[in-house]
């Protein structure tokens, strides 16, 4: 499972979200969240907290918390899948573990460069 969050402050920029959110139109919200990378088949929670949105602003407001999609369409075609989701989507468990170790090692090297 790859943790994934979507800020309502960012989602308000998506066409149709404001109306769907105001009317609590669950099918429309799920469609927008799915297209934005959230796995709507797993548990989703709407949490009010202080967080940093995708535009790098610190906001106090609601955000959707759940899991990132791991399907091939999201991983291979969206251009927005996280490295963690790309690794998690690999079927070979040995390859996943190797990539996780390499990823952590590389990130640690960057901190000290």
Secondary structure, DSSP 8 states (H G I E B T S, - for coil): --EEEEEHHHHTTSTTHHHHHHTT-HHHHHHHHHHTTB-TTS--EEEEEEEE-TTS-EEEEEEEEEEB--SHIIIIISS---HHHHHHT-S-HHHHHHHHHHHHHHHHHHHH-
